[in-house]
């Protein structure tokens, strides 16, 4: 069974590597570099204004670390056919799930400790932490994440499901409250007790094949949906719904031109493309809202507008596989003009939303006006000049 899991793990890694290469392309790496750098710079600039007398920093630490504990689940790599073909090996599946848990545990602990490293600078500002306290915080993180993965493992077993949800949230929150408001050592004791209790509660339980298959399917669906934000994933199928609220948007985007009619309705109905544009726009608004440095805010606003436009361009050949688009006697230039018209309207909306969000908490009007002018000018250049180059490349 260990060999079976190792074989599936290698195949799973190759699948992820295939999509990671598409996700971390040149454009996304540059954007990620600027975004992470901006967030780190803003974090360092905000720390001097935090004092131990403030009431909210400790609660921020509790909320942040409690949320971080929830990240990461057990990758069982169970397939839909396993309940049939592996059912005779149910007694030997303990070794398989032990390997799956160990693999998931290592990745989850690395991610959880990274969250602690992010939170420590804020904790050092509001508390006088000794080396022993820092070790206790790290131990608390490891124990709470271990317990959380064990709770997730219990969902694959014949265990009462009602108590699992609140245990995965309430116990880590209580442990972190004790850690930050009472003593880190006492919080580590609570976290260790939680891990021991969950381990004892997990032993000796039989595998619930139906629950295991459903959980792994949900986990992989979440992974595929993340990759689908950047590239087409065959495993993710969009759903078409009637959206009455979008009638006005469709009429405004399109017109009497056949290609404009097709692009406008296809763009709104295609949940993958429209959802991607909305999510990226919302992300750009958040970045513009929280970055206080004026020049960095402007650079990131320009970068986000460019990234959103790059994700929109592939929609140009969305309907090329439909035979009817080649039958009607419509000139090719009409298609380009219609797509340019719709792209311009969308990019104007994106530029305005991101620029308005750059006002921030302190109402930086000058930054907002500068971002508005530059992003609108960028949208014009992208639509009227860069679009021709990308269409030829497509």
Secondary structure, DSSP 4 states (H G I P E B T S, - for coil): -HHHHHHHHHHHHHHHHHHHHHHS-HHHHHHHHHHHHHHHHHHHHHHTT--TT-SHHHHHHHHHHHHHHTS--------TTHHHHSGGGGGGHHHHHHHHHHHHHHHHHHHHHHHHHHHHHHHHHHS---HHHHHHHHHHHHHHHHHHHHHHHHTTBT--SHHHHHHHHHHHHHHHHHHHHT-HHHHHHHHHHHHHHHHHHHTTPPB-HHHHHHHHHHHHHHHHHHHHTTS--TT--------GGGHHHHHHH--SSHHHHHHHHHHHH-HHHHHHHHHHHHHHHHHHHH---HHHHHHHHHHHHHHHHHHHHGGGGTTTT-THHHHS---HHHHHHHHHHHHHHHHHHHHHHHHHHTTTTTT-HHHHHHHHHHHHHHHHHIIIIIHHHHHHH-
